[in-house]
């Protein structure tokens, strides 16, 4: 068999393998990829290119590492669904950069994020004046979420206007409780008032405009 038919055959085969691998890894937009997702995707793509170009090397030498990377990534994705700590290790967690109109320099230093980065991403959000920003959150994907003051004025009761999760996967988020000036005792009392005795059964709980929103794990509608 000639060189070109072999090259074409390897290209088609690797295209099918790559398509299958990325389908199994799940549907996520490019902007939503975590650092680990991006690294694994680049490594798999690079292996595919090498496998196409080196026609004298058995194709399994490239396919086996590609499949192994896919299995590792798929396993980590399953573990991250069950454990918030593993999810934070893999994907990181959002960081509040601007809190109630005030820049949090400590949070910026922790993320190695400077004012030039902040201003550039604010311009990308069509925000011309830093004073117009009530909250800016650096997401784990690197995207900056911005809430303008005109859209998020605090109510007369001085309620926190950003939808912060107070419970995630049954775990209380003490940092977010501190940001809204509430205690764990207050949260547990309010949760019990809503008829939820077991915190571990709560998938998500947030506080917005003086009300708690509670979502129960595997609750049937």
PEKACOR-V704228 format. One record per residue. N is the residue number from 1. RES is the residue in one small letter. SS is DSSP state (2 for helix, 1 for strand, 0 for the rest). NEAR is the number of other ideal C-beta (glycine too) atoms within 8 Angstrom. Layout:
BEGIN
N&RES&SS&NEAR + N&RES&SS&NEAR
END
This chain:
BEGIN
1&x&0&3 + 2&x&0&5 + 3&x&2&6 + 4&x&2&6 + 5&x&2&8 + 6&x&2&10 + 7&x&2&10 + 8&x&2&8 + 9&x&2&8 + 10&x&2&12 + 11&x&2&9 + 12&x&2&8 + 13&x&2&9 + 14&x&2&14 + 15&x&2&8 + 16&x&2&8 + 17&x&2&11 + 18&x&2&12 + 19&x&2&8 + 20&x&2&8 + 21&x&2&12 + 22&x&2&8 + 23&x&2&6 + 24&x&2&8 + 25&x&2&11 + 26&x&0&5 + 27&x&0&2 + 28&x&0&7 + 29&x&0&5 + 30&x&2&5 + 31&x&2&6 + 32&x&2&6 + 33&x&0&11 + 34&x&0&10 + 35&x&2&8 + 36&x&2&10 + 37&x&2&11 + 38&x&2&9 + 39&x&2&8 + 40&x&2&13 + 41&x&2&10 + 42&x&2&8 + 43&x&2&9 + 44&x&2&13 + 45&x&2&9 + 46&x&2&8 + 47&x&2&11 + 48&x&2&13 + 49&x&2&8 + 50&x&2&9 + 51&x&2&14 + 52&x&2&11 + 53&x&2&6 + 54&x&0&7 + 55&x&0&9 + 56&x&0&3 + 57&x&0&8 + 58&x&0&4 + 59&x&0&10 + 60&x&2&6 + 61&x&2&9 + 62&x&2&13 + 63&x&2&11 + 64&x&2&8 + 65&x&2&9 + 66&x&2&14 + 67&x&2&9 + 68&x&2&8 + 69&x&2&11 + 70&x&2&13 + 71&x&2&8 + 72&x&2&9 + 73&x&2&12 + 74&x&2&10 + 75&x&2&8 + 76&x&2&11 + 77&x&2&10 + 78&x&2&8 + 79&x&2&9 + 80&x&2&11 + 81&x&2&7 + 82&x&2&6 + 83&x&0&9 + 84&x&2&8 + 85&x&2&6 + 86&x&2&11 + 87&x&2&10 + 88&x&2&9 + 89&x&2&5 + 90&x&2&10 + 91&x&2&10 + 92&x&0&7 + 93&x&0&6 + 94&x&0&8 + 95&x&1&10 + 96&x&1&12 + 97&x&1&15 + 98&x&1&13 + 99&x&1&9 + 100&x&0&6 + 101&x&0&8 + 102&x&1&6 + 103&x&1&9 + 104&x&0&10 + 105&x&2&6 + 106&x&2&6 + 107&x&2&10 + 108&x&2&13 + 109&x&2&8 + 110&x&2&7 + 111&x&0&9 + 112&x&0&5 + 113&x&0&10 + 114&x&0&7 + 115&x&2&7 + 116&x&2&6 + 117&x&2&8 + 118&x&2&14 + 119&x&2&9 + 120&x&2&8 + 121&x&2&9 + 122&x&2&13 + 123&x&2&9 + 124&x&2&7 + 125&x&0&8 + 126&x&0&5 + 127&x&0&11 + 128&x&0&5 + 129&x&0&5 + 130&x&2&9 + 131&x&2&6 + 132&x&2&9 + 133&x&1&14 + 134&x&1&13 + 135&x&1&14 + 136&x&1&13 + 137&x&1&12 + 138&x&1&12 + 139&x&0&9 + 140&x&0&8 + 141&x&0&8 + 142&x&0&5 + 143&x&0&7 + 144&x&1&13 + 145&x&1&9 + 146&x&1&11 + 147&x&1&11 + 148&x&1&10 + 149&x&2&10 + 150&x&2&6 + 151&x&2&7 + 152&x&0&11 + 153&x&0&8 + 154&x&0&7 + 155&x&0&9 + 156&x&0&3 + 157&x&0&5 + 158&x&0&5 + 159&x&0&10 + 160&x&0&9 + 161&x&0&12 + 162&x&0&10 + 163&x&0&6 + 164&x&1&11 + 165&x&1&10 + 166&x&1&14 + 167&x&1&15 + 168&x&1&9 + 169&x&0&8 + 170&x&0&10 + 171&x&1&7 + 172&x&1&9 + 173&x&0&11 + 174&x&2&7 + 175&x&2&6 + 176&x&2&10 + 177&x&2&13 + 178&x&2&7 + 179&x&2&10 + 180&x&0&10 + 181&x&0&4 + 182&x&0&8 + 183&x&0&6 + 184&x&2&8 + 185&x&2&6 + 186&x&2&8 + 187&x&2&14 + 188&x&2&9 + 189&x&2&8 + 190&x&2&9 + 191&x&2&14 + 192&x&2&9 + 193&x&2&6 + 194&x&0&8 + 195&x&0&5 + 196&x&0&11 + 197&x&0&4 + 198&x&0&6 + 199&x&2&10 + 200&x&2&5 + 201&x&2&8 + 202&x&1&15 + 203&x&1&10 + 204&x&1&10 + 205&x&1&13 + 206&x&1&10 + 207&x&1&14 + 208&x&1&11 + 209&x&0&6 + 210&x&0&7 + 211&x&1&6 + 212&x&1&10 + 213&x&1&9 + 214&x&1&11 + 215&x&1&9 + 216&x&1&9 + 217&x&0&9 + 218&x&0&5 + 219&x&0&7 + 220&x&0&3 + 221&x&0&2
END
